[in-house]
Amino acid sequence: MINIPSIDRLAEKVGSKYALCVIASKRARQLIDHAQNQGLTDLPNHEKPLTAAAKEIDEGKVTVSKY
């Protein structure tokens, strides 16, 4: 469960809670795949992938583009 940053704050950044769910889950999957390709079982800082994705969205490291 994501507590910090708040879900409402993240949803405002991406447009909706539905969009947040899709974007965060895709980014979390990317983080997992990247760690596994490097032979790691966890993310380097031992964070959960969804938490790391949420922080990246909040920091503006993950952007949303419309097709």
PDB file with one MODEL, atoms N, CA, C and O in Angstrom:
MODEL        1
ATOM      1  N   MET A   1       0.835  -1.174   0.000  1.00  0.00           N
ATOM      2  CA  MET A   1       0.000   0.000   0.000  1.00  0.00           C
ATOM      3  C   MET A   1       0.885   1.245   0.000  1.00  0.00           C
ATOM      4  O   MET A   1       1.868   1.324   0.736  1.00  0.00           O
ATOM      5  N   ILE A   2       0.529   2.185  -0.814  1.00  0.00           N
ATOM      6  CA  ILE A   2       1.302   3.412  -0.916  1.00  0.00           C
ATOM      7  C   ILE A   2       0.721   4.438   0.052  1.00  0.00           C
ATOM      8  O   ILE A   2      -0.448   4.811  -0.053  1.00  0.00           O
ATOM      9  N   ASN A   3       1.542   4.887   0.991  1.00  0.00           N
ATOM     10  CA  ASN A   3       1.104   5.912   1.932  1.00  0.00           C
ATOM     11  C   ASN A   3       1.796   7.234   1.668  1.00  0.00           C
ATOM     12  O   ASN A   3       1.173   8.293   1.737  1.00  0.00           O
ATOM     13  N   ILE A   4       3.070   7.175   1.369  1.00  0.00           N
ATOM     14  CA  ILE A   4       3.840   8.388   1.113  1.00  0.00           C
ATOM     15  C   ILE A   4       4.540   8.187  -0.215  1.00  0.00           C
ATOM     16  O   ILE A   4       5.322   7.242  -0.317  1.00  0.00           O
ATOM     17  N   PRO A   5       4.337   8.954  -1.188  1.00  0.00           N
ATOM     18  CA  PRO A   5       3.395  10.070  -1.295  1.00  0.00           C
ATOM     19  C   PRO A   5       1.957   9.558  -1.388  1.00  0.00           C
ATOM     20  O   PRO A   5       1.716   8.398  -1.724  1.00  0.00           O
ATOM     21  N   SER A   6       1.029  10.429  -1.091  1.00  0.00           N
ATOM     22  CA  SER A   6      -0.373   9.998  -1.050  1.00  0.00           C
ATOM     23  C   SER A   6      -0.893   9.668  -2.452  1.00  0.00           C
ATOM     24  O   SER A   6      -0.443  10.231  -3.450  1.00  0.00           O
ATOM     25  N   ILE A   7      -1.828   8.764  -2.497  1.00  0.00           N
ATOM     26  CA  ILE A   7      -2.406   8.341  -3.772  1.00  0.00           C
ATOM     27  C   ILE A   7      -3.115   9.507  -4.453  1.00  0.00           C
ATOM     28  O   ILE A   7      -3.035   9.656  -5.672  1.00  0.00           O
ATOM     29  N   ASP A   8      -3.801  10.323  -3.680  1.00  0.00           N
ATOM     30  CA  ASP A   8      -4.500  11.470  -4.276  1.00  0.00           C
ATOM     31  C   ASP A   8      -3.521  12.435  -4.934  1.00  0.00           C
ATOM     32  O   ASP A   8      -3.785  12.944  -6.023  1.00  0.00           O
ATOM     33  N   ARG A   9      -2.396  12.686  -4.277  1.00  0.00           N
ATOM     34  CA  ARG A   9      -1.380  13.584  -4.842  1.00  0.00           C
ATOM     35  C   ARG A   9      -0.802  13.008  -6.136  1.00  0.00           C
ATOM     36  O   ARG A   9      -0.609  13.732  -7.113  1.00  0.00           O
ATOM     37  N   LEU A  10      -0.531  11.710  -6.137  1.00  0.00           N
ATOM     38  CA  LEU A  10      -0.003  11.069  -7.340  1.00  0.00           C
ATOM     39  C   LEU A  10      -1.037  11.080  -8.461  1.00  0.00           C
ATOM     40  O   LEU A  10      -0.693  11.306  -9.621  1.00  0.00           O
ATOM     41  N   ALA A  11      -2.299  10.838  -8.122  1.00  0.00           N
ATOM     42  CA  ALA A  11      -3.361  10.822  -9.131  1.00  0.00           C
ATOM     43  C   ALA A  11      -3.500  12.184  -9.790  1.00  0.00           C
ATOM     44  O   ALA A  11      -3.777  12.265 -10.987  1.00  0.00           O
ATOM     45  N   GLU A  12      -3.314  13.248  -9.033  1.00  0.00           N
ATOM     46  CA  GLU A  12      -3.364  14.594  -9.616  1.00  0.00           C
ATOM     47  C   GLU A  12      -2.262  14.796 -10.634  1.00  0.00           C
ATOM     48  O   GLU A  12      -2.457  15.483 -11.637  1.00  0.00           O
ATOM     49  N   LYS A  13      -1.096  14.199 -10.383  1.00  0.00           N
ATOM     50  CA  LYS A  13       0.046  14.368 -11.286  1.00  0.00           C
ATOM     51  C   LYS A  13      -0.170  13.661 -12.620  1.00  0.00           C
ATOM     52  O   LYS A  13       0.291  14.137 -13.657  1.00  0.00           O
ATOM     53  N   VAL A  14      -0.871  12.524 -12.597  1.00  0.00           N
ATOM     54  CA  VAL A  14      -1.035  11.744 -13.824  1.00  0.00           C
ATOM     55  C   VAL A  14      -2.420  11.856 -14.438  1.00  0.00           C
ATOM     56  O   VAL A  14      -2.624  11.427 -15.574  1.00  0.00           O
ATOM     57  N   GLY A  15      -3.375  12.422 -13.712  1.00  0.00           N
ATOM     58  CA  GLY A  15      -4.694  12.649 -14.280  1.00  0.00           C
ATOM     59  C   GLY A  15      -5.835  11.903 -13.629  1.00  0.00           C
ATOM     60  O   GLY A  15      -6.942  12.435 -13.545  1.00  0.00           O
ATOM     61  N   SER A  16      -5.602  10.689 -13.164  1.00  0.00           N
ATOM     62  CA  SER A  16      -6.661   9.924 -12.513  1.00  0.00           C
ATOM     63  C   SER A  16      -6.060   8.751 -11.746  1.00  0.00           C
ATOM     64  O   SER A  16      -4.897   8.398 -11.939  1.00  0.00           O
ATOM     65  N   LYS A  17      -6.860   8.161 -10.885  1.00  0.00           N
ATOM     66  CA  LYS A  17      -6.385   7.005 -10.130  1.00  0.00           C
ATOM     67  C   LYS A  17      -6.187   5.800 -11.046  1.00  0.00           C
ATOM     68  O   LYS A  17      -5.301   4.975 -10.822  1.00  0.00           O
ATOM     69  N   TYR A  18      -7.020   5.710 -12.077  1.00  0.00           N
ATOM     70  CA  TYR A  18      -6.859   4.617 -13.032  1.00  0.00           C
ATOM     71  C   TYR A  18      -5.518   4.736 -13.758  1.00  0.00           C
ATOM     72  O   TYR A  18      -4.782   3.758 -13.885  1.00  0.00           O
ATOM     73  N   ALA A  19      -5.212   5.936 -14.227  1.00  0.00           N
ATOM     74  CA  ALA A  19      -3.942   6.166 -14.915  1.00  0.00           C
ATOM     75  C   ALA A  19      -2.771   5.892 -13.972  1.00  0.00           C
ATOM     76  O   ALA A  19      -1.754   5.329 -14.380  1.00  0.00           O
ATOM     77  N   LEU A  20      -2.919   6.288 -12.724  1.00  0.00           N
ATOM     78  CA  LEU A  20      -1.865   6.041 -11.740  1.00  0.00           C
ATOM     79  C   LEU A  20      -1.613   4.546 -11.597  1.00  0.00           C
ATOM     80  O   LEU A  20      -0.462   4.111 -11.551  1.00  0.00           O
ATOM     81  N   CYS A  21      -2.659   3.775 -11.526  1.00  0.00           N
ATOM     82  CA  CYS A  21      -2.531   2.324 -11.397  1.00  0.00           C
ATOM     83  C   CYS A  21      -1.769   1.731 -12.574  1.00  0.00           C
ATOM     84  O   CYS A  21      -0.865   0.916 -12.392  1.00  0.00           O
ATOM     85  N   VAL A  22      -2.135   2.139 -13.764  1.00  0.00           N
ATOM     86  CA  VAL A  22      -1.500   1.611 -14.970  1.00  0.00           C
ATOM     87  C   VAL A  22      -0.030   2.024 -15.041  1.00  0.00           C
ATOM     88  O   VAL A  22       0.842   1.192 -15.292  1.00  0.00           O
ATOM     89  N   ILE A  23       0.236   3.299 -14.821  1.00  0.00           N
ATOM     90  CA  ILE A  23       1.597   3.821 -14.940  1.00  0.00           C
ATOM     91  C   ILE A  23       2.503   3.238 -13.857  1.00  0.00           C
ATOM     92  O   ILE A  23       3.622   2.815 -14.145  1.00  0.00           O
ATOM     93  N   ALA A  24       2.028   3.215 -12.628  1.00  0.00           N
ATOM     94  CA  ALA A  24       2.845   2.696 -11.534  1.00  0.00           C
ATOM     95  C   ALA A  24       3.137   1.209 -11.711  1.00  0.00           C
ATOM     96  O   ALA A  24       4.250   0.759 -11.439  1.00  0.00           O
ATOM     97  N   SER A  25       2.159   0.454 -12.159  1.00  0.00           N
ATOM     98  CA  SER A  25       2.393  -0.984 -12.338  1.00  0.00           C
ATOM     99  C   SER A  25       3.358  -1.249 -13.486  1.00  0.00           C
ATOM    100  O   SER A  25       4.192  -2.149 -13.391  1.00  0.00           O
ATOM    101  N   LYS A  26       3.261  -0.485 -14.563  1.00  0.00           N
ATOM    102  CA  LYS A  26       4.204  -0.660 -15.678  1.00  0.00           C
ATOM    103  C   LYS A  26       5.619  -0.295 -15.256  1.00  0.00           C
ATOM    104  O   LYS A  26       6.574  -0.988 -15.609  1.00  0.00           O
ATOM    105  N   ARG A  27       5.757   0.797 -14.496  1.00  0.00           N
ATOM    106  CA  ARG A  27       7.095   1.204 -14.052  1.00  0.00           C
ATOM    107  C   ARG A  27       7.655   0.201 -13.054  1.00  0.00           C
ATOM    108  O   ARG A  27       8.848  -0.101 -13.092  1.00  0.00           O
ATOM    109  N   ALA A  28       6.822  -0.321 -12.163  1.00  0.00           N
ATOM    110  CA  ALA A  28       7.284  -1.328 -11.207  1.00  0.00           C
ATOM    111  C   ALA A  28       7.780  -2.566 -11.941  1.00  0.00           C
ATOM    112  O   ALA A  28       8.797  -3.144 -11.558  1.00  0.00           O
ATOM    113  N   ARG A  29       7.074  -2.980 -12.991  1.00  0.00           N
ATOM    114  CA  ARG A  29       7.497  -4.130 -13.788  1.00  0.00           C
ATOM    115  C   ARG A  29       8.841  -3.853 -14.454  1.00  0.00           C
ATOM    116  O   ARG A  29       9.694  -4.739 -14.515  1.00  0.00           O
ATOM    117  N   GLN A  30       9.039  -2.632 -14.955  1.00  0.00           N
ATOM    118  CA  GLN A  30      10.327  -2.260 -15.553  1.00  0.00           C
ATOM    119  C   GLN A  30      11.455  -2.352 -14.525  1.00  0.00           C
ATOM    120  O   GLN A  30      12.541  -2.842 -14.832  1.00  0.00           O
ATOM    121  N   LEU A  31      11.197  -1.886 -13.321  1.00  0.00           N
ATOM    122  CA  LEU A  31      12.215  -1.935 -12.269  1.00  0.00           C
ATOM    123  C   LEU A  31      12.563  -3.375 -11.906  1.00  0.00           C
ATOM    124  O   LEU A  31      13.732  -3.706 -11.708  1.00  0.00           O
ATOM    125  N   ILE A  32      11.549  -4.227 -11.820  1.00  0.00           N
ATOM    126  CA  ILE A  32      11.781  -5.650 -11.522  1.00  0.00           C
ATOM    127  C   ILE A  32      12.602  -6.290 -12.629  1.00  0.00           C
ATOM    128  O   ILE A  32      13.583  -6.982 -12.359  1.00  0.00           O
ATOM    129  N   ASP A  33      12.205  -6.063 -13.870  1.00  0.00           N
ATOM    130  CA  ASP A  33      12.922  -6.655 -15.004  1.00  0.00           C
ATOM    131  C   ASP A  33      14.370  -6.189 -15.056  1.00  0.00           C
ATOM    132  O   ASP A  33      15.272  -6.984 -15.321  1.00  0.00           O
ATOM    133  N   HIS A  34      14.593  -4.911 -14.805  1.00  0.00           N
ATOM    134  CA  HIS A  34      15.950  -4.364 -14.827  1.00  0.00           C
ATOM    135  C   HIS A  34      16.812  -5.007 -13.733  1.00  0.00           C
ATOM    136  O   HIS A  34      17.966  -5.359 -13.979  1.00  0.00           O
ATOM    137  N   ALA A  35      16.259  -5.159 -12.543  1.00  0.00           N
ATOM    138  CA  ALA A  35      17.002  -5.784 -11.449  1.00  0.00           C
ATOM    139  C   ALA A  35      17.319  -7.238 -11.775  1.00  0.00           C
ATOM    140  O   ALA A  35      18.425  -7.708 -11.507  1.00  0.00           O
ATOM    141  N   GLN A  36      16.360  -7.949 -12.349  1.00  0.00           N
ATOM    142  CA  GLN A  36      16.588  -9.348 -12.691  1.00  0.00           C
ATOM    143  C   GLN A  36      17.623  -9.491 -13.798  1.00  0.00           C
ATOM    144  O   GLN A  36      18.405 -10.441 -13.785  1.00  0.00           O
ATOM    145  N   ASN A  37      17.644  -8.572 -14.752  1.00  0.00           N
ATOM    146  CA  ASN A  37      18.644  -8.616 -15.817  1.00  0.00           C
ATOM    147  C   ASN A  37      20.052  -8.407 -15.278  1.00  0.00           C
ATOM    148  O   ASN A  37      21.027  -8.858 -15.880  1.00  0.00           O
ATOM    149  N   GLN A  38      20.155  -7.724 -14.147  1.00  0.00           N
ATOM    150  CA  GLN A  38      21.454  -7.510 -13.517  1.00  0.00           C
ATOM    151  C   GLN A  38      21.799  -8.616 -12.525  1.00  0.00           C
ATOM    152  O   GLN A  38      22.832  -8.548 -11.859  1.00  0.00           O
ATOM    153  N   GLY A  39      20.958  -9.617 -12.420  1.00  0.00           N
ATOM    154  CA  GLY A  39      21.191 -10.739 -11.532  1.00  0.00           C
ATOM    155  C   GLY A  39      20.818 -10.482 -10.087  1.00  0.00           C
ATOM    156  O   GLY A  39      21.252 -11.213  -9.197  1.00  0.00           O
ATOM    157  N   LEU A  40      20.028  -9.464  -9.843  1.00  0.00           N
ATOM    158  CA  LEU A  40      19.618  -9.128  -8.486  1.00  0.00           C
ATOM    159  C   LEU A  40      18.259  -9.742  -8.191  1.00  0.00           C
ATOM    160  O   LEU A  40      17.457  -9.954  -9.101  1.00  0.00           O
ATOM    161  N   THR A  41      18.003 -10.024  -6.926  1.00  0.00           N
ATOM    162  CA  THR A  41      16.694 -10.536  -6.533  1.00  0.00           C
ATOM    163  C   THR A  41      15.815  -9.425  -5.976  1.00  0.00           C
ATOM    164  O   THR A  41      14.590  -9.541  -5.988  1.00  0.00           O
ATOM    165  N   ASP A  42      16.427  -8.346  -5.486  1.00  0.00           N
ATOM    166  CA  ASP A  42      15.702  -7.188  -4.952  1.00  0.00           C
ATOM    167  C   ASP A  42      16.205  -5.931  -5.640  1.00  0.00           C
ATOM    168  O   ASP A  42      17.234  -5.944  -6.316  1.00  0.00           O
ATOM    169  N   LEU A  43      15.475  -4.857  -5.459  1.00  0.00           N
ATOM    170  CA  LEU A  43      15.961  -3.568  -5.917  1.00  0.00           C
ATOM    171  C   LEU A  43      17.162  -3.183  -5.058  1.00  0.00           C
ATOM    172  O   LEU A  43      17.256  -3.612  -3.908  1.00  0.00           O
ATOM    173  N   PRO A  44      18.073  -2.387  -5.593  1.00  0.00           N
ATOM    174  CA  PRO A  44      19.295  -2.066  -4.849  1.00  0.00           C
ATOM    175  C   PRO A  44      19.065  -1.489  -3.449  1.00  0.00           C
ATOM    176  O   PRO A  44      19.848  -1.779  -2.544  1.00  0.00           O
ATOM    177  N   ASN A  45      18.035  -0.695  -3.243  1.00  0.00           N
ATOM    178  CA  ASN A  45      17.802  -0.088  -1.933  1.00  0.00           C
ATOM    179  C   ASN A  45      16.776  -0.871  -1.104  1.00  0.00           C
ATOM    180  O   ASN A  45      16.296  -0.378  -0.083  1.00  0.00           O
ATOM    181  N   HIS A  46      16.442  -2.089  -1.543  1.00  0.00           N
ATOM    182  CA  HIS A  46      15.508  -2.996  -0.852  1.00  0.00           C
ATOM    183  C   HIS A  46      14.104  -2.416  -0.705  1.00  0.00           C
ATOM    184  O   HIS A  46      13.374  -2.783   0.216  1.00  0.00           O
ATOM    185  N   GLU A  47      13.730  -1.526  -1.596  1.00  0.00           N
ATOM    186  CA  GLU A  47      12.376  -0.987  -1.633  1.00  0.00           C
ATOM    187  C   GLU A  47      11.490  -1.922  -2.434  1.00  0.00           C
ATOM    188  O   GLU A  47      11.965  -2.679  -3.281  1.00  0.00           O
ATOM    189  N   LYS A  48      10.223  -1.862  -2.162  1.00  0.00           N
ATOM    190  CA  LYS A  48       9.284  -2.602  -2.993  1.00  0.00           C
ATOM    191  C   LYS A  48       9.178  -1.869  -4.333  1.00  0.00           C
ATOM    192  O   LYS A  48       9.226  -0.639  -4.366  1.00  0.00           O
ATOM    193  N   PRO A  49       9.035  -2.605  -5.427  1.00  0.00           N
ATOM    194  CA  PRO A  49       8.997  -1.963  -6.748  1.00  0.00           C
ATOM    195  C   PRO A  49       7.876  -0.935  -6.899  1.00  0.00           C
ATOM    196  O   PRO A  49       8.084   0.110  -7.516  1.00  0.00           O
ATOM    197  N   LEU A  50       6.712  -1.206  -6.356  1.00  0.00           N
ATOM    198  CA  LEU A  50       5.599  -0.264  -6.482  1.00  0.00           C
ATOM    199  C   LEU A  50       5.871   1.023  -5.693  1.00  0.00           C
ATOM    200  O   LEU A  50       5.494   2.111  -6.129  1.00  0.00           O
ATOM    201  N   THR A  51       6.511   0.901  -4.557  1.00  0.00           N
ATOM    202  CA  THR A  51       6.879   2.079  -3.770  1.00  0.00           C
ATOM    203  C   THR A  51       7.902   2.915  -4.521  1.00  0.00           C
ATOM    204  O   THR A  51       7.797   4.140  -4.563  1.00  0.00           O
ATOM    205  N   ALA A  52       8.895   2.254  -5.117  1.00  0.00           N
ATOM    206  CA  ALA A  52       9.905   2.967  -5.893  1.00  0.00           C
ATOM    207  C   ALA A  52       9.269   3.669  -7.086  1.00  0.00           C
ATOM    208  O   ALA A  52       9.625   4.805  -7.400  1.00  0.00           O
ATOM    209  N   ALA A  53       8.337   3.007  -7.749  1.00  0.00           N
ATOM    210  CA  ALA A  53       7.644   3.611  -8.891  1.00  0.00           C
ATOM    211  C   ALA A  53       6.840   4.828  -8.451  1.00  0.00           C
ATOM    212  O   ALA A  53       6.839   5.848  -9.140  1.00  0.00           O
ATOM    213  N   ALA A  54       6.158   4.736  -7.316  1.00  0.00           N
ATOM    214  CA  ALA A  54       5.366   5.863  -6.810  1.00  0.00           C
ATOM    215  C   ALA A  54       6.255   7.055  -6.494  1.00  0.00           C
ATOM    216  O   ALA A  54       5.896   8.194  -6.792  1.00  0.00           O
ATOM    217  N   LYS A  55       7.412   6.803  -5.895  1.00  0.00           N
ATOM    218  CA  LYS A  55       8.340   7.893  -5.591  1.00  0.00           C
ATOM    219  C   LYS A  55       8.849   8.550  -6.867  1.00  0.00           C
ATOM    220  O   LYS A  55       8.989   9.772  -6.930  1.00  0.00           O
ATOM    221  N   GLU A  56       9.125   7.734  -7.885  1.00  0.00           N
ATOM    222  CA  GLU A  56       9.589   8.291  -9.157  1.00  0.00           C
ATOM    223  C   GLU A  56       8.511   9.146  -9.812  1.00  0.00           C
ATOM    224  O   GLU A  56       8.819  10.192 -10.384  1.00  0.00           O
ATOM    225  N   ILE A  57       7.277   8.726  -9.738  1.00  0.00           N
ATOM    226  CA  ILE A  57       6.173   9.521 -10.288  1.00  0.00           C
ATOM    227  C   ILE A  57       6.070  10.840  -9.539  1.00  0.00           C
ATOM    228  O   ILE A  57       5.904  11.896 -10.149  1.00  0.00           O
ATOM    229  N   ASP A  58       6.168  10.779  -8.222  1.00  0.00           N
ATOM    230  CA  ASP A  58       6.063  11.989  -7.407  1.00  0.00           C
ATOM    231  C   ASP A  58       7.209  12.957  -7.690  1.00  0.00           C
ATOM    232  O   ASP A  58       7.003  14.171  -7.699  1.00  0.00           O
ATOM    233  N   GLU A  59       8.399  12.441  -7.918  1.00  0.00           N
ATOM    234  CA  GLU A  59       9.571  13.277  -8.176  1.00  0.00           C
ATOM    235  C   GLU A  59       9.630  13.788  -9.616  1.00  0.00           C
ATOM    236  O   GLU A  59      10.494  14.597  -9.954  1.00  0.00           O
ATOM    237  N   GLY A  60       8.724  13.322 -10.455  1.00  0.00           N
ATOM    238  CA  GLY A  60       8.707  13.764 -11.841  1.00  0.00           C
ATOM    239  C   GLY A  60       9.663  13.008 -12.741  1.00  0.00           C
ATOM    240  O   GLY A  60       9.894  13.419 -13.878  1.00  0.00           O
ATOM    241  N   LYS A  61      10.221  11.914 -12.256  1.00  0.00           N
ATOM    242  CA  LYS A  61      11.148  11.098 -13.051  1.00  0.00           C
ATOM    243  C   LYS A  61      10.406  10.244 -14.071  1.00  0.00           C
ATOM    244  O   LYS A  61      10.984   9.829 -15.076  1.00  0.00           O
ATOM    245  N   VAL A  62       9.137   9.983 -13.816  1.00  0.00           N
ATOM    246  CA  VAL A  62       8.289   9.235 -14.731  1.00  0.00           C
ATOM    247  C   VAL A  62       7.242  10.213 -15.260  1.00  0.00           C
ATOM    248  O   VAL A  62       6.501  10.831 -14.496  1.00  0.00           O
ATOM    249  N   THR A  63       7.202  10.334 -16.555  1.00  0.00           N
ATOM    250  CA  THR A  63       6.238  11.254 -17.161  1.00  0.00           C
ATOM    251  C   THR A  63       5.214  10.484 -17.974  1.00  0.00           C
ATOM    252  O   THR A  63       5.447   9.346 -18.382  1.00  0.00           O
ATOM    253  N   VAL A  64       4.100  11.114 -18.196  1.00  0.00           N
ATOM    254  CA  VAL A  64       3.007  10.502 -18.946  1.00  0.00           C
ATOM    255  C   VAL A  64       2.920  11.193 -20.289  1.00  0.00           C
ATOM    256  O   VAL A  64       2.841  12.419 -20.373  1.00  0.00           O
ATOM    257  N   SER A  65       2.935  10.390 -21.336  1.00  0.00           N
ATOM    258  CA  SER A  65       2.742  10.963 -22.661  1.00  0.00           C
ATOM    259  C   SER A  65       1.493  10.342 -23.283  1.00  0.00           C
ATOM    260  O   SER A  65       1.244   9.145 -23.135  1.00  0.00           O
ATOM    261  N   LYS A  66       0.743  11.138 -23.953  1.00  0.00           N
ATOM    262  CA  LYS A  66      -0.462  10.642 -24.615  1.00  0.00           C
ATOM    263  C   LYS A  66      -0.105  10.284 -26.047  1.00  0.00           C
ATOM    264  O   LYS A  66       0.646  10.998 -26.711  1.00  0.00           O
ATOM    265  N   TYR A  67      -0.638   9.198 -26.502  1.00  0.00           N
ATOM    266  CA  TYR A  67      -0.319   8.703 -27.838  1.00  0.00           C
ATOM    267  C   TYR A  67      -1.065   9.374 -28.885  1.00  0.00           C
ATOM    268  O   TYR A  67      -0.897   9.057 -30.063  1.00  0.00           O
TER     269      TYR A  67
ENDMDL
END
